[in-house]
Structure formats: structure tokens, C-alpha cells
Amino acid sequence: MATTAIWDVKDRLDRVINYAANPGKTENQDFSSQNLQGLQKVLEYAAREDKTEMQYYVTGINCDPSAAYKQMSQTKLQFQKKDGILAFHGYQSFARGEATPETAHAIGVKLAQELWGERFEVVVSTHLDKQHLHNHFVINSVSFADGKRYYDNKATYAKLRQASDRLCREYFLSVIEDPQKGKSEHYAEWKAGQEGKPTWRGLIREDVDKAISASMTFTQFIATLRKQGYEVKTGVKYIAVRPQCKERFVRLKTLGNSYSEDGIKGRILQNRIPKRQEVLAEPKRKRTFTGRSPDPKKTRKLKGLQALYFHYLYKMGILPHNTASKKQTHSLLRGDIQHLEKLTAQTKLLGKHRIENIEQLLSYQSKLQQEIVALSADRKSLYHRLRRCQDGARIAEYKQQIAGFTKNLSLLRKEVKLCTGILSRSEAMKEKLSHIKNEENKLRREEKDYEQRSRSSRPNGQYEP
């Protein structure tokens, strides 16, 4: 089973560069622009030796892989099309254990020849560094044959998918018989999925699911989303939402078939169907505590940075653990779920060392840096001894000590990084919490005013429950 995707390098370049090694600069000044240097980085990533077994599974179509960057750049210069989209980065992934490196690469080369071989320069590389083999295609955005650009759209992607499926069948590999219609998966979503991290679209999908399950009407659903901090665009062809920390709206229909307006209304309608009553379990007996009760005077109350971080995690729905799944998280805080590991580590550091304010944090960070300087000096001294040592036993001992110093230095540097993160994050956290609090107060006032108007509109001011 092979999955396919393709992205333009202009919009996704920063994410692709994260995979690339640090490339050297070219000496030819004609190829020194920032954009064309970006093209070189994508090519270097696709052909990295640690991923392709010494570049054995790297093939150039209409170009030499070792000189592909210069040849693609020369094509752009020839037709005066250096700007805009640099190239297209294609991807073809095979099911784990289903294809051999030779088979995967042969399919990739045939696919590139069929789709782009007549007009474009392409580098095909098969990466072996994951348990699932996968091909990368770097396609020049400008044709060497006529200077016209390659356009990626639904039709060209459909050809990519169909050609990939047909080649897989020729090599007796499985295919996805009923692929989901539409464009390929966003690069950020694919990369996050590979790393097991949440994405913004995934978080929006979760919030929409929660809003649907908590609503009995479509109007109530819209109101629930707005309470979660979303700006909702209704009265248009496709309903769209925008988290407060994002610039663009997301059409809900792009999240899946069940997220179109009709799909959402159908799911809300299911909430009205009476559910079968479950027999309530007998409540557990209360346990009697025979020991001493904790002294409230001795219980330490959280203050400052500790209180800020715990309150922030509470508003995110992370704390307390037993009710986290029931809380509705404001959209301003949803993005930080992607950084939950860092937030948790920063919270633990504040609690462990009882750091309550910026002064204490800076003092602790300074102490860490002093320890790093001292340990680095000790390790450097050991390196000097190791170079001069001839005794095998002492060499092993020095190496063991150096490894211990390196491990301790790594832990200290991580804590310094956590301190730096707290310094830069804490003010933003305060601003977000203050904004959410103002919104909540505004909603309470509006609900109170509405209730008062409803009471005053009834005869004799009577209130009907």
C-alpha cells in the first residue's frame, strides 16, 4: 500500500529545511540568491547518505543528482523564473515490510519518468531510515523543455495517485482501494502525524466534536464554538472557523465528510434520540480516615510562577487529570497542547525548586550556568589527560568520567533552556489568561442582562422556571 503527497517548496521550505543537513555555499554568484539556496537544501535532504545508503538509491531524471542544484538553477536563470515556487517535493510511502529498497526505488523512478520525465528535472531518492520505505521526489518548478511552470492541482495529484497505484499493482503491492477524495494531506499534518504530535486542524476537529456532543441545535453548536474562543463565519457557502491566535479561517468541510454543515446537523440530530438508560451503580461507601488530618496551616499555597503554570494547565484542561477530558479548552490555549511536554517540564522545575518569581528563576539559572562552566572546565582537563595517556586502564577510566560529565552537562543545559522558556512564556501566558477572563466576565454579564430582561418582560415580573 503506497500513500502519496506533494507540496510546493515555497510554502513548506522552513519545515523541509529542518530535515536538511547544513549545506555549504556555492561559489557561483549566479546561484547565490536565498531562494535558490533553499532549493539546494531540499535537494541535499533528498539525497542524504545517512538515509539512502551512500546514495545508492538516488537517481536523476534529466539531470545528474550530484549537480542537480546547479542544473535546476540554470534552467530557472535561462527562462528568467528564479522567483515564486522553487520546486515541488513529492512523497510516496510504502507499507511496512511490503517492499524492498530495490522495488521501492524502481517504482519511484518509473513514476517520475511517467509523470515528469518529458519536461522536468527530477531527483528520485529512496529513504531507508524508517521502518516504512519511502520515496522523495524533488521536481524543478520550471520545465527545461519550454520554460513553463509545473502546476500542482487536483487533476495532477489524481494522476500521481493513479500512476502510483497502477505501478504498485504491477509489482504486486497493495493499494488503497477507496482513497478519500480531495487534495493531499497538508505537510505539517503529515509530519506531525509521523512524529505523533497534535496539529491545529486536529485540535479544531476535537473542539468541533466536543461542541457537537454538547449541543441539541445547530445554533447552540455555533454558540458553543464561540464560547471556546472561535470566530465563526456563518451565512456563507461553507461554514468556517478561526482560532483567535490564527490569521486564516478553516472551512469545517475540509476536516472530513462528517464536518460539513449537513454532516454536523445530522450528528446533532442524533443527540436528540433518547438513549437507553443505564442502571446506576451503587455508590461506593465512604472510607473513614483514622489518621491525622493534614494541617491547613502547613499546606503550602502556590504563588507567583508556580500558581501561573498550574492555573494555565487547569484552563488547558490538563489538570486535574480525572476531569481533564470534560473541560472545554479555549482556542487561545489549544495551540499550547503542541508544547505540552515543555509546559509540563517547566511546571515540574518550578515546583521542584520552589521558584515563585522572576528573581528566584534568574538566580537559579545563574547557578546552573556557573555549574556548567565548572563542569566544562573539568571535562576539558580530562580530555587533555586522555590525549597524553598511554595506559589502557586509565584511558577507559577517563572516558567513563568524560561520559559522566557530558551527561550532567546535558541535564544542566536542559534546565537552563527550561528557565529561558519560562522567562519568555510566562508573560504571554498572563496575557492569554487575562483575555480569557475578560471574555468570561463579558459572557456572564450578557447572560445576566438577558435573564433580567426576560424577567421584566413577564407579567408582574414573575419568573417561570
C-alpha positions in Angstrom: 0.0 0.0 0.0 1.6 3.3 -1.1 0.4 6.7 0.1 1.3 9.8 -1.9 1.5 13.5 -1.3 3.1 16.6 -3.0 3.8 20.1 -1.7 5.3 23.2 -3.1 8.7 24.1 -1.6 8.0 27.8 -1.4 5.3 27.5 1.3 6.8 24.5 3.1 10.5 25.4 2.9 11.1 26.1 6.6 9.7 22.7 7.5 11.7 20.9 4.9 14.9 22.6 5.9 14.6 21.1 9.4 15.3 17.8 7.9 18.3 19.0 5.9 21.9 18.9 6.8 23.8 22.3 7.0 24.8 22.8 3.3 27.8 24.8 2.1 27.5 27.9 -0.1 28.0 27.6 -3.8 30.8 29.7 -5.4 28.9 30.6 -8.5 27.4 34.0 -7.7 24.5 33.4 -10.2 23.2 30.7 -7.9 23.7 32.6 -4.6 20.1 34.0 -4.1 18.3 33.0 -0.9 15.6 31.2 -2.9 17.9 29.1 -4.9 20.0 28.2 -1.8 16.7 26.9 -0.4 16.4 24.6 -3.5 19.9 23.3 -2.8 18.9 22.4 0.8 15.8 20.4 -0.4 18.0 18.5 -2.8 20.6 17.8 -0.2 18.0 16.4 2.2 16.5 14.2 -0.5 19.9 12.7 -1.3 21.4 12.5 2.3 23.7 9.5 2.6 22.5 8.5 6.1 19.0 8.0 4.6 19.9 6.3 1.3 22.8 4.0 2.0 25.6 6.0 0.5 23.4 7.4 -2.2 22.9 4.1 -3.9 19.2 4.7 -4.2 19.4 8.2 -5.8 18.5 8.7 -9.4 18.4 11.8 -11.6 15.8 12.2 -14.3 17.1 14.7 -16.9 19.8 15.7 -14.5 22.9 14.5 -12.7 22.0 14.0 -9.0 25.4 15.4 -7.9 24.8 18.5 -10.0 21.0 18.8 -9.8 21.0 22.0 -7.9 23.1 23.8 -10.5 21.2 22.3 -13.4 17.8 23.2 -12.0 19.0 26.7 -11.1 20.4 27.1 -14.6 17.0 26.3 -16.1 15.4 29.0 -13.9 18.0 31.5 -15.0 17.7 30.6 -18.6 13.9 31.3 -18.6 14.2 34.2 -16.0 12.0 32.4 -13.5 14.0 32.4 -10.3 11.2 33.6 -8.0 8.0 32.0 -6.8 7.7 28.3 -6.2 11.2 26.8 -6.2 10.3 23.2 -6.7 7.8 20.5 -5.7 8.5 18.0 -3.1 6.7 14.7 -3.7 6.4 11.8 -1.3 5.5 8.1 -1.8 5.4 5.8 1.2 5.0 2.0 1.2 3.5 -0.2 3.9 6.0 -1.5 6.4 7.8 -4.7 5.3 5.9 -4.8 2.0 8.6 -3.5 -0.5 12.4 -4.0 -0.8 14.7 -1.0 -1.3 15.2 -2.1 -4.9 11.5 -2.4 -5.6 10.6 0.9 -3.9 13.3 2.8 -5.9 12.3 1.1 -9.2 8.7 2.2 -8.7 9.8 5.7 -7.8 12.0 6.1 -10.9 9.2 4.7 -13.2 6.7 7.1 -11.6 8.9 10.1 -12.1 9.7 9.2 -15.7 6.0 8.8 -16.5 4.7 11.9 -14.8 7.5 14.5 -15.2 10.2 12.8 -17.4 9.4 14.6 -20.7 9.6 18.2 -19.4 11.2 18.5 -15.9 14.4 17.7 -14.0 13.7 15.4 -11.1 15.7 13.8 -8.3 14.3 10.5 -7.0 15.7 9.1 -3.7 14.5 6.1 -1.6 15.0 6.7 2.1 15.7 3.6 4.2 16.0 5.3 7.7 12.4 4.4 8.7 10.7 1.1 9.1 8.5 2.0 6.2 10.4 2.7 2.9 9.5 5.9 1.1 10.5 7.8 -2.0 11.2 11.5 -2.2 10.8 13.4 -5.5 12.3 16.9 -6.0 10.8 18.3 -9.2 12.0 21.6 -10.7 9.1 24.0 -10.9 10.3 25.3 -14.4 10.5 23.0 -17.4 13.8 22.7 -19.2 11.9 21.9 -22.4 9.7 25.1 -22.8 10.3 27.2 -19.6 6.7 26.7 -18.5 5.9 26.1 -14.8 4.5 23.0 -13.3 1.1 23.5 -11.7 0.0 21.3 -8.8 -3.8 20.9 -8.6 -6.4 18.2 -8.0 -6.0 16.9 -11.5 -2.2 16.5 -11.4 -2.4 15.0 -7.9 -5.0 12.5 -9.1 -2.6 11.4 -11.9 0.1 11.0 -9.3 -2.1 8.8 -7.1 -3.4 6.7 -10.0 0.0 6.1 -11.5 1.4 5.1 -8.1 -1.5 2.6 -7.6 -1.0 1.1 -11.0 2.7 0.6 -10.5 2.1 -0.9 -7.1 -0.3 -3.4 -8.7 2.3 -4.3 -11.3 4.8 -5.1 -8.5 2.1 -7.0 -6.6 1.9 -4.4 -3.8 -1.3 -3.4 -2.1 -3.1 -0.2 -2.8 -5.8 1.9 -1.1 -8.9 0.9 -3.0 -11.1 3.7 -1.8 -9.0 6.8 -1.2 -10.5 9.9 0.3 -11.3 12.5 -2.3 -9.7 15.9 -2.2 -6.2 17.3 -2.0 -3.2 15.7 -0.4 -2.6 16.0 3.3 -1.0 19.2 4.5 2.7 18.8 5.0 2.5 20.0 8.6 -0.2 17.4 9.4 1.7 14.6 7.7 5.0 15.5 9.6 3.2 15.9 12.9 1.4 12.5 12.4 4.8 10.9 11.7 6.1 12.3 15.0 2.9 11.6 17.0 2.3 15.3 17.6 -1.0 17.2 17.5 -1.8 19.6 14.7 -4.0 22.7 14.6 -6.5 21.0 12.3 -6.7 18.0 14.6 -7.3 20.3 17.6 -10.0 22.1 15.8 -11.6 18.8 14.9 -11.6 17.8 18.6 -13.2 21.1 19.6 -15.9 20.7 17.0 -16.6 17.2 18.1 -17.0 18.4 21.7 -19.3 21.2 20.6 -21.4 18.8 18.6 -21.8 16.4 21.6 -22.8 19.3 23.9 -25.4 20.8 21.6 -29.0 20.0 20.8 -29.4 22.5 18.0 -27.2 24.0 15.3 -27.5 27.5 16.9 -26.3 26.0 20.2 -23.4 24.4 18.4 -22.3 27.8 17.0 -22.7 29.4 20.4 -20.5 26.7 22.0 -17.8 27.2 19.5 -17.8 31.0 20.1 -17.6 30.4 23.9 -14.4 28.3 23.2 -12.9 31.4 21.6 -13.5 30.7 17.9 -14.7 33.2 15.4 -17.4 31.5 13.4 -18.3 32.5 9.8 -21.9 31.6 9.0 -24.3 32.6 6.3 -21.8 31.7 3.6 -21.5 28.7 1.3 -19.2 26.8 3.7 -19.1 27.3 7.5 -15.6 28.3 8.6 -13.9 28.9 12.0 -10.8 30.8 13.1 -9.0 30.4 16.4 -8.0 33.7 17.9 -4.3 33.1 17.5 -4.6 32.2 13.8 -4.9 34.5 10.8 -6.9 32.3 8.5 -10.3 30.7 8.7 -10.6 26.9 8.3 -13.6 25.5 6.4 -15.1 22.8 8.5 -15.9 20.6 5.5 -12.1 20.2 4.9 -11.9 18.3 8.2 -13.9 15.4 6.8 -17.2 14.4 5.3 -18.9 14.4 8.7 -17.9 18.1 9.3 -19.9 19.7 6.5 -22.9 21.7 7.6 -25.3 18.9 6.7 -23.0 16.3 8.4 -22.8 18.4 11.6 -26.6 18.9 11.7 -27.1 15.2 11.3 -24.8 14.4 14.2 -26.5 17.0 16.4 -29.9 15.3 15.5 -28.5 12.1 16.9 -28.1 13.8 20.3 -31.9 14.2 20.4 -32.6 10.4 20.1 -33.3 9.1 23.7 -30.5 6.9 24.9 -31.2 3.7 26.8 -30.9 4.4 30.5 -28.1 2.6 32.2 -28.5 1.1 35.6 -26.7 3.3 38.0 -24.0 1.5 40.0 -24.3 1.5 43.8 -22.3 4.4 45.2 -19.1 3.4 46.9 -19.0 3.6 50.7 -17.1 6.5 52.1 -13.9 5.5 53.7 -13.2 6.6 57.2 -9.8 8.2 57.7 -8.4 7.2 61.1 -5.0 9.0 60.9 -4.3 12.7 61.4 -5.9 15.1 59.1 -3.5 17.5 57.3 -2.9 20.8 59.0 -4.3 23.5 56.6 -1.8 26.0 58.1 1.1 23.7 56.9 -0.3 23.2 53.4 1.8 25.3 51.1 -0.2 27.6 48.8 1.1 28.1 45.3 2.2 31.6 44.4 3.7 33.5 41.5 5.1 31.5 38.6 4.0 28.2 40.2 0.4 29.3 40.5 0.5 30.8 37.0 1.6 27.5 35.4 -0.8 25.3 37.4 -3.7 27.6 36.6 -2.7 27.6 32.9 -2.6 23.8 32.8 -6.0 23.8 34.5 -7.5 26.2 31.9 -6.0 24.0 29.1 -8.0 21.1 30.6 -4.8 19.1 31.5 -5.3 19.4 35.3 -6.9 17.8 37.2 -6.3 14.5 35.4 -9.7 12.9 36.4 -11.7 15.7 34.8 -9.4 16.9 32.1 -11.4 15.3 29.3 -14.6 17.0 30.3 -13.2 20.6 30.2 -13.7 22.8 27.2 -10.4 24.5 26.4 -10.4 28.0 24.9 -8.9 28.2 21.4 -6.2 30.6 22.6 -4.8 27.8 24.7 -5.3 24.9 22.3 -2.1 25.6 20.4 -0.1 25.1 23.5 -1.1 21.4 23.6 1.5 21.0 21.0 4.0 22.2 23.6 2.6 20.2 26.5 5.8 18.4 27.1 7.7 21.7 27.6 5.0 23.1 29.7 5.0 20.1 32.0 8.8 20.1 32.3 8.7 23.8 33.2 6.0 23.3 35.7 7.9 20.5 37.4 11.1 22.6 37.5 9.2 25.4 39.3 7.7 23.0 41.8 10.8 21.0 42.4 12.9 24.1 43.2 10.1 26.2 44.7 10.6 29.1 42.3 7.9 31.7 42.7 9.2 34.8 40.9 11.5 36.0 38.2 14.3 36.9 40.6 14.4 33.4 42.0 14.3 32.0 38.5 17.2 34.2 37.3 19.2 33.3 40.4 18.7 29.5 39.8 19.6 29.9 36.1 22.8 31.8 37.1 23.7 28.9 39.4 23.1 26.4 36.7 25.4 28.4 34.3 28.1 28.5 36.9 27.9 24.7 37.3 28.1 24.3 33.5 31.3 26.4 33.4 32.9 24.4 36.2 31.9 21.0 34.7 33.1 22.1 31.2 36.5 23.0 32.6 36.8 19.7 34.4 35.8 17.8 31.3 38.3 19.8 29.2 41.0 18.9 31.7 40.2 15.2 31.3 40.3 15.5 27.5 43.9 16.8 27.8 44.9 13.9 30.1 43.2 11.4 27.8 45.3 12.6 24.8 48.6 12.2 26.7 47.7 8.9 28.4 49.2 5.6 27.3 47.7 3.4 30.0 44.7 1.4 28.6 43.0 1.1 32.1 43.4 4.8 32.7 42.1 5.6 29.2 38.9 3.6 29.9 38.5 5.4 33.3 39.0 8.8 31.7 36.4 8.0 29.0 33.9 6.9 31.7 34.4 10.1 33.6 34.1 12.2 30.5 30.8 10.4 29.7 29.5 11.2 33.2 30.4 14.9 32.8 28.8 15.0 29.4 25.6 13.5 30.8 25.5 16.0 33.7 26.2 18.9 31.3 23.3 17.8 29.1 20.9 17.8 32.0 22.1 21.2 33.2 21.7 22.7 29.8 18.2 21.3 29.5 17.3 23.1 32.8 18.9 26.3 31.6 16.7 26.0 28.4 13.6 25.4 30.6 14.4 28.6 32.6 14.8 30.6 29.4 11.5 29.2 28.2 9.7 30.2 31.4 11.0 33.7 31.1 9.8 34.1 27.5 6.5 32.2 28.0 5.2 33.5 31.4 4.2 37.0 30.2 2.3 35.6 27.2 0.5 33.1 29.5 -0.6 36.0 31.7 -1.9 37.9 28.7 -3.9 34.9 27.4 -5.4 34.2 30.8 -6.4 37.8 31.3 -8.0 37.9 27.8 -10.0 34.7 28.6 -11.1 36.1 32.0 -12.4 39.3 30.4 -14.3 37.2 27.8 -15.8 35.0 30.5 -16.8 38.1 32.6 -18.4 39.6 29.4 -20.4 36.4 28.8 -21.6 36.3 32.4 -22.8 40.0 32.2 -24.6 39.3 28.9 -26.3 36.2 30.4 -27.3 38.2 33.5 -28.7 41.1 31.4 -30.6 38.6 29.3 -32.1 36.9 32.4 -33.1 40.3 33.8 -34.7 41.4 30.6 -36.6 38.1 30.4 -37.9 38.5 33.9 -39.0 42.1 33.4 -40.9 41.2 30.2 -43.2 38.8 32.1 -46.4 40.0 33.8 -45.8 41.2 37.4 -42.1 40.4 36.9 -42.8 36.7 37.6 -40.2 34.2 36.6 -41.2 31.0 35.1 -38.7 28.2 35.5 
